[in-house]
Amino acid sequence: MHTAASSNIPVVKTGVQKHWWTPELDDLKQQCIEATDLWKLAGRPRSGDVNSNRVRIKLKYKNAIKEAAANADMQ
């Protein structure tokens, strides 16, 4: 079963399909993770500076992903 699977199922390295991914997106992702961790440590507030910062960074990250994917599709 394993032999048949390895000879018939293509194995693709993780992340290969995101050819448009850039180091800037890595930085934004890390910022988003850090902001979310800080928000969790603060007790997951639904308002205030911690939440506003988290939402702002998250939107910036999501918009950058959409823009990078759209630019790659146009090329």
PDB file of N, H, CA, C and O in Angstrom:
ATOM      1  N   MET A   1       0.820  -1.190   0.000  1.00  0.00           N
ATOM      2  CA  MET A   1       0.000   0.000   0.000  1.00  0.00           C
ATOM      3  C   MET A   1       0.865   1.255   0.000  1.00  0.00           C
ATOM      4  O   MET A   1       0.609   2.198  -0.749  1.00  0.00           O
ATOM      5  N   HIS A   2       1.894   1.257   0.850  1.00  0.00           N
ATOM      6  H   HIS A   2       2.102   0.491   1.459  1.00  0.00           H
ATOM      7  CA  HIS A   2       2.779   2.410   0.917  1.00  0.00           C
ATOM      8  C   HIS A   2       3.565   2.592  -0.382  1.00  0.00           C
ATOM      9  O   HIS A   2       3.779   3.719  -0.830  1.00  0.00           O
ATOM     10  N   THR A   3       3.987   1.495  -0.975  1.00  0.00           N
ATOM     11  H   THR A   3       3.814   0.580  -0.612  1.00  0.00           H
ATOM     12  CA  THR A   3       4.728   1.562  -2.231  1.00  0.00           C
ATOM     13  C   THR A   3       3.853   2.133  -3.335  1.00  0.00           C
ATOM     14  O   THR A   3       4.302   2.977  -4.111  1.00  0.00           O
ATOM     15  N   ALA A   4       2.621   1.684  -3.411  1.00  0.00           N
ATOM     16  H   ALA A   4       2.256   0.999  -2.781  1.00  0.00           H
ATOM     17  CA  ALA A   4       1.694   2.191  -4.425  1.00  0.00           C
ATOM     18  C   ALA A   4       1.415   3.669  -4.200  1.00  0.00           C
ATOM     19  O   ALA A   4       1.345   4.438  -5.159  1.00  0.00           O
ATOM     20  N   ALA A   5       1.258   4.070  -2.961  1.00  0.00           N
ATOM     21  H   ALA A   5       1.315   3.446  -2.183  1.00  0.00           H
ATOM     22  CA  ALA A   5       0.984   5.468  -2.657  1.00  0.00           C
ATOM     23  C   ALA A   5       2.173   6.345  -3.016  1.00  0.00           C
ATOM     24  O   ALA A   5       2.000   7.404  -3.619  1.00  0.00           O
ATOM     25  N   SER A   6       3.372   5.918  -2.654  1.00  0.00           N
ATOM     26  H   SER A   6       3.512   5.058  -2.164  1.00  0.00           H
ATOM     27  CA  SER A   6       4.547   6.739  -2.933  1.00  0.00           C
ATOM     28  C   SER A   6       4.846   6.856  -4.420  1.00  0.00           C
ATOM     29  O   SER A   6       5.438   7.845  -4.853  1.00  0.00           O
ATOM     30  N   SER A   7       4.451   5.872  -5.201  1.00  0.00           N
ATOM     31  H   SER A   7       3.971   5.069  -4.850  1.00  0.00           H
ATOM     32  CA  SER A   7       4.715   5.939  -6.636  1.00  0.00           C
ATOM     33  C   SER A   7       3.593   6.641  -7.408  1.00  0.00           C
ATOM     34  O   SER A   7       3.801   7.026  -8.558  1.00  0.00           O
ATOM     35  N   ASN A   8       2.417   6.817  -6.809  1.00  0.00           N
ATOM     36  H   ASN A   8       2.248   6.504  -5.874  1.00  0.00           H
ATOM     37  CA  ASN A   8       1.289   7.399  -7.531  1.00  0.00           C
ATOM     38  C   ASN A   8       0.781   8.724  -6.992  1.00  0.00           C
ATOM     39  O   ASN A   8       0.092   9.449  -7.710  1.00  0.00           O
ATOM     40  N   ILE A   9       1.096   9.059  -5.758  1.00  0.00           N
ATOM     41  H   ILE A   9       1.656   8.470  -5.175  1.00  0.00           H
ATOM     42  CA  ILE A   9       0.626  10.307  -5.161  1.00  0.00           C
ATOM     43  C   ILE A   9       1.776  11.296  -5.147  1.00  0.00           C
ATOM     44  O   ILE A   9       2.808  11.038  -4.528  1.00  0.00           O
ATOM     45  N   PRO A  10       1.610  12.430  -5.824  1.00  0.00           N
ATOM     46  CA  PRO A  10       2.706  13.404  -5.853  1.00  0.00           C
ATOM     47  C   PRO A  10       2.924  14.033  -4.475  1.00  0.00           C
ATOM     48  O   PRO A  10       1.978  14.342  -3.752  1.00  0.00           O
ATOM     49  N   VAL A  11       4.179  14.207  -4.145  1.00  0.00           N
ATOM     50  H   VAL A  11       4.948  13.955  -4.733  1.00  0.00           H
ATOM     51  CA  VAL A  11       4.544  14.825  -2.882  1.00  0.00           C
ATOM     52  C   VAL A  11       5.077  16.223  -3.194  1.00  0.00           C
ATOM     53  O   VAL A  11       6.076  16.374  -3.898  1.00  0.00           O
ATOM     54  N   VAL A  12       4.407  17.231  -2.667  1.00  0.00           N
ATOM     55  H   VAL A  12       3.595  17.109  -2.095  1.00  0.00           H
ATOM     56  CA  VAL A  12       4.792  18.605  -2.934  1.00  0.00           C
ATOM     57  C   VAL A  12       5.262  19.226  -1.635  1.00  0.00           C
ATOM     58  O   VAL A  12       4.610  19.102  -0.598  1.00  0.00           O
ATOM     59  N   LYS A  13       6.394  19.892  -1.701  1.00  0.00           N
ATOM     60  H   LYS A  13       6.924  19.993  -2.543  1.00  0.00           H
ATOM     61  CA  LYS A  13       6.927  20.555  -0.523  1.00  0.00           C
ATOM     62  C   LYS A  13       5.948  21.632  -0.057  1.00  0.00           C
ATOM     63  O   LYS A  13       5.368  22.343  -0.878  1.00  0.00           O
ATOM     64  N   THR A  14       5.764  21.753   1.258  1.00  0.00           N
ATOM     65  H   THR A  14       6.235  21.175   1.924  1.00  0.00           H
ATOM     66  CA  THR A  14       4.846  22.728   1.828  1.00  0.00           C
ATOM     67  C   THR A  14       5.281  24.139   1.452  1.00  0.00           C
ATOM     68  O   THR A  14       6.453  24.492   1.576  1.00  0.00           O
ATOM     69  N   GLY A  15       4.326  24.940   0.992  1.00  0.00           N
ATOM     70  H   GLY A  15       3.373  24.653   0.891  1.00  0.00           H
ATOM     71  CA  GLY A  15       4.607  26.332   0.655  1.00  0.00           C
ATOM     72  C   GLY A  15       5.004  26.564  -0.786  1.00  0.00           C
ATOM     73  O   GLY A  15       5.168  27.713  -1.196  1.00  0.00           O
ATOM     74  N   VAL A  16       5.162  25.507  -1.568  1.00  0.00           N
ATOM     75  H   VAL A  16       5.029  24.574  -1.235  1.00  0.00           H
ATOM     76  CA  VAL A  16       5.577  25.670  -2.954  1.00  0.00           C
ATOM     77  C   VAL A  16       4.501  26.382  -3.761  1.00  0.00           C
ATOM     78  O   VAL A  16       4.815  27.149  -4.671  1.00  0.00           O
ATOM     79  N   GLN A  17       3.246  26.137  -3.440  1.00  0.00           N
ATOM     80  H   GLN A  17       2.991  25.513  -2.700  1.00  0.00           H
ATOM     81  CA  GLN A  17       2.167  26.723  -4.209  1.00  0.00           C
ATOM     82  C   GLN A  17       2.021  28.216  -3.965  1.00  0.00           C
ATOM     83  O   GLN A  17       1.381  28.903  -4.762  1.00  0.00           O
ATOM     84  N   LYS A  18       2.594  28.736  -2.893  1.00  0.00           N
ATOM     85  H   LYS A  18       3.114  28.179  -2.246  1.00  0.00           H
ATOM     86  CA  LYS A  18       2.529  30.166  -2.609  1.00  0.00           C
ATOM     87  C   LYS A  18       3.795  30.833  -3.134  1.00  0.00           C
ATOM     88  O   LYS A  18       4.595  31.362  -2.362  1.00  0.00           O
ATOM     89  N   HIS A  19       3.966  30.805  -4.434  1.00  0.00           N
ATOM     90  H   HIS A  19       3.316  30.375  -5.061  1.00  0.00           H
ATOM     91  CA  HIS A  19       5.169  31.361  -5.049  1.00  0.00           C
ATOM     92  C   HIS A  19       5.272  32.872  -4.859  1.00  0.00           C
ATOM     93  O   HIS A  19       6.343  33.450  -5.037  1.00  0.00           O
ATOM     94  N   TRP A  20       4.173  33.503  -4.501  1.00  0.00           N
ATOM     95  H   TRP A  20       3.303  33.033  -4.356  1.00  0.00           H
ATOM     96  CA  TRP A  20       4.139  34.949  -4.314  1.00  0.00           C
ATOM     97  C   TRP A  20       4.477  35.363  -2.894  1.00  0.00           C
ATOM     98  O   TRP A  20       4.535  36.559  -2.606  1.00  0.00           O
ATOM     99  N   TRP A  21       4.704  34.401  -1.989  1.00  0.00           N
ATOM    100  H   TRP A  21       4.657  33.430  -2.223  1.00  0.00           H
ATOM    101  CA  TRP A  21       4.990  34.720  -0.582  1.00  0.00           C
ATOM    102  C   TRP A  21       6.343  35.415  -0.493  1.00  0.00           C
ATOM    103  O   TRP A  21       7.309  34.987  -1.124  1.00  0.00           O
ATOM    104  N   THR A  22       6.410  36.486   0.292  1.00  0.00           N
ATOM    105  H   THR A  22       5.626  36.834   0.805  1.00  0.00           H
ATOM    106  CA  THR A  22       7.629  37.290   0.397  1.00  0.00           C
ATOM    107  C   THR A  22       8.099  37.367   1.853  1.00  0.00           C
ATOM    108  O   THR A  22       7.341  37.047   2.769  1.00  0.00           O
ATOM    109  N   PRO A  23       9.336  37.786   2.062  1.00  0.00           N
ATOM    110  CA  PRO A  23       9.827  37.998   3.433  1.00  0.00           C
ATOM    111  C   PRO A  23       9.029  39.070   4.184  1.00  0.00           C
ATOM    112  O   PRO A  23       8.908  39.006   5.407  1.00  0.00           O
ATOM    113  N   GLU A  24       8.489  40.048   3.462  1.00  0.00           N
ATOM    114  H   GLU A  24       8.587  40.100   2.469  1.00  0.00           H
ATOM    115  CA  GLU A  24       7.660  41.071   4.103  1.00  0.00           C
ATOM    116  C   GLU A  24       6.393  40.449   4.692  1.00  0.00           C
ATOM    117  O   GLU A  24       5.936  40.854   5.761  1.00  0.00           O
ATOM    118  N   LEU A  25       5.832  39.469   3.995  1.00  0.00           N
ATOM    119  H   LEU A  25       6.202  39.139   3.126  1.00  0.00           H
ATOM    120  CA  LEU A  25       4.659  38.774   4.516  1.00  0.00           C
ATOM    121  C   LEU A  25       5.023  37.950   5.748  1.00  0.00           C
ATOM    122  O   LEU A  25       4.222  37.819   6.673  1.00  0.00           O
ATOM    123  N   ASP A  26       6.235  37.396   5.756  1.00  0.00           N
ATOM    124  H   ASP A  26       6.886  37.502   5.004  1.00  0.00           H
ATOM    125  CA  ASP A  26       6.698  36.694   6.956  1.00  0.00           C
ATOM    126  C   ASP A  26       6.760  37.642   8.148  1.00  0.00           C
ATOM    127  O   ASP A  26       6.356  37.284   9.255  1.00  0.00           O
ATOM    128  N   ASP A  27       7.273  38.865   7.915  1.00  0.00           N
ATOM    129  H   ASP A  27       7.601  39.155   7.017  1.00  0.00           H
ATOM    130  CA  ASP A  27       7.359  39.857   8.994  1.00  0.00           C
ATOM    131  C   ASP A  27       5.978  40.247   9.491  1.00  0.00           C
ATOM    132  O   ASP A  27       5.753  40.339  10.698  1.00  0.00           O
ATOM    133  N   LEU A  28       5.047  40.479   8.563  1.00  0.00           N
ATOM    134  H   LEU A  28       5.230  40.405   7.583  1.00  0.00           H
ATOM    135  CA  LEU A  28       3.687  40.842   8.957  1.00  0.00           C
ATOM    136  C   LEU A  28       3.013  39.702   9.714  1.00  0.00           C
ATOM    137  O   LEU A  28       2.265  39.937  10.664  1.00  0.00           O
ATOM    138  N   LYS A  29       3.278  38.477   9.294  1.00  0.00           N
ATOM    139  H   LYS A  29       3.885  38.286   8.522  1.00  0.00           H
ATOM    140  CA  LYS A  29       2.706  37.320   9.981  1.00  0.00           C
ATOM    141  C   LYS A  29       3.222  37.253  11.409  1.00  0.00           C
ATOM    142  O   LYS A  29       2.455  37.002  12.339  1.00  0.00           O
ATOM    143  N   GLN A  30       4.516  37.475  11.584  1.00  0.00           N
ATOM    144  H   GLN A  30       5.139  37.678  10.829  1.00  0.00           H
ATOM    145  CA  GLN A  30       5.093  37.431  12.927  1.00  0.00           C
ATOM    146  C   GLN A  30       4.521  38.548  13.803  1.00  0.00           C
ATOM    147  O   GLN A  30       4.247  38.331  14.984  1.00  0.00           O
ATOM    148  N   GLN A  31       4.342  39.741  13.229  1.00  0.00           N
ATOM    149  H   GLN A  31       4.565  39.917  12.270  1.00  0.00           H
ATOM    150  CA  GLN A  31       3.730  40.844  13.974  1.00  0.00           C
ATOM    151  C   GLN A  31       2.307  40.492  14.401  1.00  0.00           C
ATOM    152  O   GLN A  31       1.896  40.799  15.520  1.00  0.00           O
ATOM    153  N   CYS A  32       1.568  39.857  13.518  1.00  0.00           N
ATOM    154  H   CYS A  32       1.902  39.608  12.609  1.00  0.00           H
ATOM    155  CA  CYS A  32       0.193  39.458  13.811  1.00  0.00           C
ATOM    156  C   CYS A  32       0.161  38.423  14.934  1.00  0.00           C
ATOM    157  O   CYS A  32      -0.692  38.493  15.820  1.00  0.00           O
ATOM    158  N   ILE A  33       1.074  37.478  14.901  1.00  0.00           N
ATOM    159  H   ILE A  33       1.766  37.421  14.182  1.00  0.00           H
ATOM    160  CA  ILE A  33       1.147  36.461  15.941  1.00  0.00           C
ATOM    161  C   ILE A  33       1.478  37.101  17.283  1.00  0.00           C
ATOM    162  O   ILE A  33       0.867  36.772  18.300  1.00  0.00           O
ATOM    163  N   GLU A  34       2.444  38.012  17.286  1.00  0.00           N
ATOM    164  H   GLU A  34       2.940  38.279  16.460  1.00  0.00           H
ATOM    165  CA  GLU A  34       2.837  38.677  18.535  1.00  0.00           C
ATOM    166  C   GLU A  34       1.699  39.526  19.101  1.00  0.00           C
ATOM    167  O   GLU A  34       1.468  39.533  20.310  1.00  0.00           O
ATOM    168  N   ALA A  35       0.989  40.244  18.222  1.00  0.00           N
ATOM    169  H   ALA A  35       1.177  40.238  17.240  1.00  0.00           H
ATOM    170  CA  ALA A  35      -0.130  41.070  18.678  1.00  0.00           C
ATOM    171  C   ALA A  35      -1.249  40.197  19.244  1.00  0.00           C
ATOM    172  O   ALA A  35      -1.881  40.565  20.234  1.00  0.00           O
ATOM    173  N   THR A  36      -1.495  39.050  18.625  1.00  0.00           N
ATOM    174  H   THR A  36      -0.981  38.751  17.820  1.00  0.00           H
ATOM    175  CA  THR A  36      -2.525  38.140  19.106  1.00  0.00           C
ATOM    176  C   THR A  36      -2.135  37.531  20.449  1.00  0.00           C
ATOM    177  O   THR A  36      -2.976  37.375  21.335  1.00  0.00           O
ATOM    178  N   ASP A  37      -0.858  37.189  20.596  1.00  0.00           N
ATOM    179  H   ASP A  37      -0.175  37.316  19.877  1.00  0.00           H
ATOM    180  CA  ASP A  37      -0.389  36.644  21.877  1.00  0.00           C
ATOM    181  C   ASP A  37      -0.527  37.677  22.995  1.00  0.00           C
ATOM    182  O   ASP A  37      -0.942  37.344  24.105  1.00  0.00           O
ATOM    183  N   LEU A  38      -0.179  38.931  22.700  1.00  0.00           N
ATOM    184  H   LEU A  38       0.158  39.202  21.799  1.00  0.00           H
ATOM    185  CA  LEU A  38      -0.318  39.996  23.683  1.00  0.00           C
ATOM    186  C   LEU A  38      -1.786  40.192  24.063  1.00  0.00           C
ATOM    187  O   LEU A  38      -2.113  40.379  25.235  1.00  0.00           O
ATOM    188  N   TRP A  39      -2.663  40.147  23.062  1.00  0.00           N
ATOM    189  H   TRP A  39      -2.397  39.995  22.110  1.00  0.00           H
ATOM    190  CA  TRP A  39      -4.098  40.282  23.285  1.00  0.00           C
ATOM    191  C   TRP A  39      -4.614  39.160  24.191  1.00  0.00           C
ATOM    192  O   TRP A  39      -5.426  39.401  25.084  1.00  0.00           O
ATOM    193  N   LYS A  40      -4.137  37.932  23.953  1.00  0.00           N
ATOM    194  H   LYS A  40      -3.477  37.736  23.227  1.00  0.00           H
ATOM    195  CA  LYS A  40      -4.546  36.798  24.787  1.00  0.00           C
ATOM    196  C   LYS A  40      -4.065  36.973  26.223  1.00  0.00           C
ATOM    197  O   LYS A  40      -4.796  36.680  27.170  1.00  0.00           O
ATOM    198  N   LEU A  41      -2.818  37.456  26.383  1.00  0.00           N
ATOM    199  H   LEU A  41      -2.225  37.694  25.614  1.00  0.00           H
ATOM    200  CA  LEU A  41      -2.276  37.673  27.725  1.00  0.00           C
ATOM    201  C   LEU A  41      -3.049  38.760  28.476  1.00  0.00           C
ATOM    202  O   LEU A  41      -3.130  38.738  29.704  1.00  0.00           O
ATOM    203  N   ALA A  42      -3.615  39.707  27.726  1.00  0.00           N
ATOM    204  H   ALA A  42      -3.549  39.724  26.728  1.00  0.00           H
ATOM    205  CA  ALA A  42      -4.375  40.799  28.340  1.00  0.00           C
ATOM    206  C   ALA A  42      -5.802  40.373  28.684  1.00  0.00           C
ATOM    207  O   ALA A  42      -6.584  41.182  29.184  1.00  0.00           O
ATOM    208  N   GLY A  43      -6.144  39.127  28.425  1.00  0.00           N
ATOM    209  H   GLY A  43      -5.509  38.469  28.019  1.00  0.00           H
ATOM    210  CA  GLY A  43      -7.484  38.639  28.768  1.00  0.00           C
ATOM    211  C   GLY A  43      -8.482  38.748  27.639  1.00  0.00           C
ATOM    212  O   GLY A  43      -9.690  38.714  27.872  1.00  0.00           O
ATOM    213  N   ARG A  44      -7.994  38.879  26.419  1.00  0.00           N
ATOM    214  H   ARG A  44      -7.013  38.907  26.230  1.00  0.00           H
ATOM    215  CA  ARG A  44      -8.836  38.952  25.223  1.00  0.00           C
ATOM    216  C   ARG A  44      -9.882  40.071  25.287  1.00  0.00           C
ATOM    217  O   ARG A  44     -11.076  39.826  25.119  1.00  0.00           O
ATOM    218  N   PRO A  45      -9.421  41.294  25.530  1.00  0.00           N
ATOM    219  CA  PRO A  45     -10.381  42.402  25.599  1.00  0.00           C
ATOM    220  C   PRO A  45     -11.013  42.679  24.238  1.00  0.00           C
ATOM    221  O   PRO A  45     -10.370  42.505  23.203  1.00  0.00           O
ATOM    222  N   ARG A  46     -12.255  43.104  24.245  1.00  0.00           N
ATOM    223  H   ARG A  46     -12.777  43.245  25.086  1.00  0.00           H
ATOM    224  CA  ARG A  46     -12.975  43.406  23.005  1.00  0.00           C
ATOM    225  C   ARG A  46     -12.895  44.885  22.636  1.00  0.00           C
ATOM    226  O   ARG A  46     -13.405  45.296  21.594  1.00  0.00           O
ATOM    227  N   SER A  47     -12.260  45.679  23.486  1.00  0.00           N
ATOM    228  H   SER A  47     -11.846  45.345  24.333  1.00  0.00           H
ATOM    229  CA  SER A  47     -12.064  47.095  23.184  1.00  0.00           C
ATOM    230  C   SER A  47     -10.762  47.531  23.835  1.00  0.00           C
ATOM    231  O   SER A  47     -10.179  46.794  24.631  1.00  0.00           O
ATOM    232  N   GLY A  48     -10.313  48.720  23.497  1.00  0.00           N
ATOM    233  H   GLY A  48     -10.786  49.318  22.851  1.00  0.00           H
ATOM    234  CA  GLY A  48      -9.082  49.235  24.076  1.00  0.00           C
ATOM    235  C   GLY A  48      -7.927  49.184  23.097  1.00  0.00           C
ATOM    236  O   GLY A  48      -8.065  48.733  21.960  1.00  0.00           O
ATOM    237  N   ASP A  49      -6.786  49.658  23.566  1.00  0.00           N
ATOM    238  H   ASP A  49      -6.674  50.025  24.489  1.00  0.00           H
ATOM    239  CA  ASP A  49      -5.605  49.766  22.714  1.00  0.00           C
ATOM    240  C   ASP A  49      -5.067  48.420  22.258  1.00  0.00           C
ATOM    241  O   ASP A  49      -4.652  48.273  21.109  1.00  0.00           O
ATOM    242  N   VAL A  50      -5.072  47.443  23.145  1.00  0.00           N
ATOM    243  H   VAL A  50      -5.410  47.562  24.079  1.00  0.00           H
ATOM    244  CA  VAL A  50      -4.530  46.117  22.798  1.00  0.00           C
ATOM    245  C   VAL A  50      -5.349  45.497  21.667  1.00  0.00           C
ATOM    246  O   VAL A  50      -4.783  44.957  20.717  1.00  0.00           O
ATOM    247  N   ASN A  51      -6.658  45.571  21.763  1.00  0.00           N
ATOM    248  H   ASN A  51      -7.118  46.010  22.535  1.00  0.00           H
ATOM    249  CA  ASN A  51      -7.516  45.004  20.724  1.00  0.00           C
ATOM    250  C   ASN A  51      -7.412  45.805  19.429  1.00  0.00           C
ATOM    251  O   ASN A  51      -7.356  45.228  18.343  1.00  0.00           O
ATOM    252  N   SER A  52      -7.386  47.116  19.541  1.00  0.00           N
ATOM    253  H   SER A  52      -7.431  47.585  20.423  1.00  0.00           H
ATOM    254  CA  SER A  52      -7.270  47.966  18.345  1.00  0.00           C
ATOM    255  C   SER A  52      -5.986  47.668  17.591  1.00  0.00           C
ATOM    256  O   SER A  52      -5.983  47.584  16.363  1.00  0.00           O
ATOM    257  N   ASN A  53      -4.899  47.509  18.328  1.00  0.00           N
ATOM    258  H   ASN A  53      -4.902  47.577  19.326  1.00  0.00           H
ATOM    259  CA  ASN A  53      -3.616  47.194  17.710  1.00  0.00           C
ATOM    260  C   ASN A  53      -3.669  45.840  17.012  1.00  0.00           C
ATOM    261  O   ASN A  53      -3.180  45.697  15.891  1.00  0.00           O
ATOM    262  N   ARG A  54      -4.259  44.850  17.670  1.00  0.00           N
ATOM    263  H   ARG A  54      -4.657  44.966  18.580  1.00  0.00           H
ATOM    264  CA  ARG A  54      -4.375  43.507  17.091  1.00  0.00           C
ATOM    265  C   ARG A  54      -5.179  43.531  15.801  1.00  0.00           C
ATOM    266  O   ARG A  54      -4.776  42.938  14.800  1.00  0.00           O
ATOM    267  N   VAL A  55      -6.307  44.212  15.826  1.00  0.00           N
ATOM    268  H   VAL A  55      -6.634  44.693  16.639  1.00  0.00           H
ATOM    269  CA  VAL A  55      -7.174  44.274  14.642  1.00  0.00           C
ATOM    270  C   VAL A  55      -6.478  45.011  13.501  1.00  0.00           C
ATOM    271  O   VAL A  55      -6.572  44.601  12.345  1.00  0.00           O
ATOM    272  N   ARG A  56      -5.782  46.096  13.825  1.00  0.00           N
ATOM    273  H   ARG A  56      -5.706  46.429  14.764  1.00  0.00           H
ATOM    274  CA  ARG A  56      -5.091  46.886  12.801  1.00  0.00           C
ATOM    275  C   ARG A  56      -4.006  46.055  12.122  1.00  0.00           C
ATOM    276  O   ARG A  56      -3.896  46.050  10.896  1.00  0.00           O
ATOM    277  N   ILE A  57      -3.207  45.355  12.923  1.00  0.00           N
ATOM    278  H   ILE A  57      -3.296  45.359  13.919  1.00  0.00           H
ATOM    279  CA  ILE A  57      -2.135  44.532  12.369  1.00  0.00           C
ATOM    280  C   ILE A  57      -2.698  43.363  11.567  1.00  0.00           C
ATOM    281  O   ILE A  57      -2.163  43.015  10.515  1.00  0.00           O
ATOM    282  N   LYS A  58      -3.768  42.762  12.057  1.00  0.00           N
ATOM    283  H   LYS A  58      -4.203  43.044  12.912  1.00  0.00           H
ATOM    284  CA  LYS A  58      -4.390  41.638  11.353  1.00  0.00           C
ATOM    285  C   LYS A  58      -4.910  42.068   9.981  1.00  0.00           C
ATOM    286  O   LYS A  58      -4.711  41.368   8.989  1.00  0.00           O
ATOM    287  N   LEU A  59      -5.570  43.212   9.932  1.00  0.00           N
ATOM    288  H   LEU A  59      -5.732  43.781  10.738  1.00  0.00           H
ATOM    289  CA  LEU A  59      -6.086  43.702   8.649  1.00  0.00           C
ATOM    290  C   LEU A  59      -4.956  44.048   7.685  1.00  0.00           C
ATOM    291  O   LEU A  59      -5.050  43.787   6.486  1.00  0.00           O
ATOM    292  N   LYS A  60      -3.896  44.630   8.214  1.00  0.00           N
ATOM    293  H   LYS A  60      -3.820  44.841   9.188  1.00  0.00           H
ATOM    294  CA  LYS A  60      -2.735  44.961   7.380  1.00  0.00           C
ATOM    295  C   LYS A  60      -2.145  43.687   6.777  1.00  0.00           C
ATOM    296  O   LYS A  60      -1.799  43.658   5.596  1.00  0.00           O
ATOM    297  N   TYR A  61      -2.032  42.638   7.586  1.00  0.00           N
ATOM    298  H   TYR A  61      -2.314  42.662   8.546  1.00  0.00           H
ATOM    299  CA  TYR A  61      -1.499  41.350   7.141  1.00  0.00           C
ATOM    300  C   TYR A  61      -2.397  40.712   6.084  1.00  0.00           C
ATOM    301  O   TYR A  61      -1.916  40.259   5.045  1.00  0.00           O
ATOM    302  N   LYS A  62      -3.706  40.677   6.351  1.00  0.00           N
ATOM    303  H   LYS A  62      -4.098  41.045   7.194  1.00  0.00           H
ATOM    304  CA  LYS A  62      -4.639  40.069   5.399  1.00  0.00           C
ATOM    305  C   LYS A  62      -4.667  40.824   4.073  1.00  0.00           C
ATOM    306  O   LYS A  62      -4.722  40.207   3.009  1.00  0.00           O
ATOM    307  N   ASN A  63      -4.631  42.158   4.130  1.00  0.00           N
ATOM    308  H   ASN A  63      -4.586  42.659   4.994  1.00  0.00           H
ATOM    309  CA  ASN A  63      -4.622  42.942   2.907  1.00  0.00           C
ATOM    310  C   ASN A  63      -3.332  42.747   2.117  1.00  0.00           C
ATOM    311  O   ASN A  63      -3.358  42.726   0.886  1.00  0.00           O
ATOM    312  N   ALA A  64      -2.218  42.606   2.804  1.00  0.00           N
ATOM    313  H   ALA A  64      -2.197  42.623   3.804  1.00  0.00           H
ATOM    314  CA  ALA A  64      -0.946  42.368   2.122  1.00  0.00           C
ATOM    315  C   ALA A  64      -0.961  41.016   1.416  1.00  0.00           C
ATOM    316  O   ALA A  64      -0.428  40.886   0.314  1.00  0.00           O
ATOM    317  N   ILE A  65      -1.567  40.009   2.044  1.00  0.00           N
ATOM    318  H   ILE A  65      -2.000  40.114   2.939  1.00  0.00           H
ATOM    319  CA  ILE A  65      -1.680  38.692   1.409  1.00  0.00           C
ATOM    320  C   ILE A  65      -2.533  38.783   0.149  1.00  0.00           C
ATOM    321  O   ILE A  65      -2.159  38.258  -0.900  1.00  0.00           O
ATOM    322  N   LYS A  66      -3.675  39.449   0.254  1.00  0.00           N
ATOM    323  H   LYS A  66      -3.978  39.876   1.106  1.00  0.00           H
ATOM    324  CA  LYS A  66      -4.559  39.591  -0.907  1.00  0.00           C
ATOM    325  C   LYS A  66      -3.871  40.337  -2.037  1.00  0.00           C
ATOM    326  O   LYS A  66      -3.989  39.960  -3.203  1.00  0.00           O
ATOM    327  N   GLU A  67      -3.158  41.388  -1.691  1.00  0.00           N
ATOM    328  H   GLU A  67      -3.062  41.694  -0.744  1.00  0.00           H
ATOM    329  CA  GLU A  67      -2.464  42.185  -2.711  1.00  0.00           C
ATOM    330  C   GLU A  67      -1.356  41.375  -3.387  1.00  0.00           C
ATOM    331  O   GLU A  67      -1.205  41.430  -4.607  1.00  0.00           O
ATOM    332  N   ALA A  68      -0.586  40.628  -2.603  1.00  0.00           N
ATOM    333  H   ALA A  68      -0.709  40.583  -1.612  1.00  0.00           H
ATOM    334  CA  ALA A  68       0.491  39.815  -3.170  1.00  0.00           C
ATOM    335  C   ALA A  68      -0.066  38.730  -4.089  1.00  0.00           C
ATOM    336  O   ALA A  68       0.490  38.478  -5.158  1.00  0.00           O
ATOM    337  N   ALA A  69      -1.143  38.095  -3.686  1.00  0.00           N
ATOM    338  H   ALA A  69      -1.594  38.299  -2.818  1.00  0.00           H
ATOM    339  CA  ALA A  69      -1.748  37.045  -4.517  1.00  0.00           C
ATOM    340  C   ALA A  69      -2.328  37.650  -5.789  1.00  0.00           C
ATOM    341  O   ALA A  69      -2.197  37.071  -6.868  1.00  0.00           O
ATOM    342  N   ALA A  70      -2.967  38.808  -5.670  1.00  0.00           N
ATOM    343  H   ALA A  70      -3.074  39.279  -4.794  1.00  0.00           H
ATOM    344  CA  ALA A  70      -3.541  39.459  -6.850  1.00  0.00           C
ATOM    345  C   ALA A  70      -2.448  39.895  -7.827  1.00  0.00           C
ATOM    346  O   ALA A  70      -2.597  39.742  -9.039  1.00  0.00           O
ATOM    347  N   ASN A  71      -1.360  40.434  -7.300  1.00  0.00           N
ATOM    348  H   ASN A  71      -1.239  40.559  -6.316  1.00  0.00           H
ATOM    349  CA  ASN A  71      -0.251  40.850  -8.159  1.00  0.00           C
ATOM    350  C   ASN A  71       0.369  39.658  -8.869  1.00  0.00           C
ATOM    351  O   ASN A  71       0.763  39.766 -10.030  1.00  0.00           O
ATOM    352  N   ALA A  72       0.459  38.528  -8.189  1.00  0.00           N
ATOM    353  H   ALA A  72       0.140  38.440  -7.246  1.00  0.00           H
ATOM    354  CA  ALA A  72       1.016  37.331  -8.804  1.00  0.00           C
ATOM    355  C   ALA A  72       0.095  36.824  -9.899  1.00  0.00           C
ATOM    356  O   ALA A  72       0.571  36.343 -10.927  1.00  0.00           O
ATOM    357  N   ASP A  73      -1.227  36.920  -9.700  1.00  0.00           N
ATOM    358  H   ASP A  73      -1.614  37.310  -8.864  1.00  0.00           H
ATOM    359  CA  ASP A  73      -2.173  36.478 -10.718  1.00  0.00           C
ATOM    360  C   ASP A  73      -2.111  37.369 -11.949  1.00  0.00           C
ATOM    361  O   ASP A  73      -2.293  36.892 -13.070  1.00  0.00           O
ATOM    362  N   MET A  74      -1.857  38.654 -11.752  1.00  0.00           N
ATOM    363  H   MET A  74      -1.709  39.041 -10.842  1.00  0.00           H
ATOM    364  CA  MET A  74      -1.808  39.586 -12.877  1.00  0.00           C
ATOM    365  C   MET A  74      -0.561  39.349 -13.733  1.00  0.00           C
ATOM    366  O   MET A  74      -0.565  39.616 -14.935  1.00  0.00           O
ATOM    367  N   GLN A  75       0.496  38.851 -13.110  1.00  0.00           N
ATOM    368  H   GLN A  75       0.500  38.635 -12.133  1.00  0.00           H
ATOM    369  CA  GLN A  75       1.727  38.597 -13.853  1.00  0.00           C
ATOM    370  C   GLN A  75       1.632  37.249 -14.483  1.00  0.00           C
ATOM    371  O   GLN A  75       2.563  36.819 -15.164  1.00  0.00           O
TER     372      GLN A  75
END
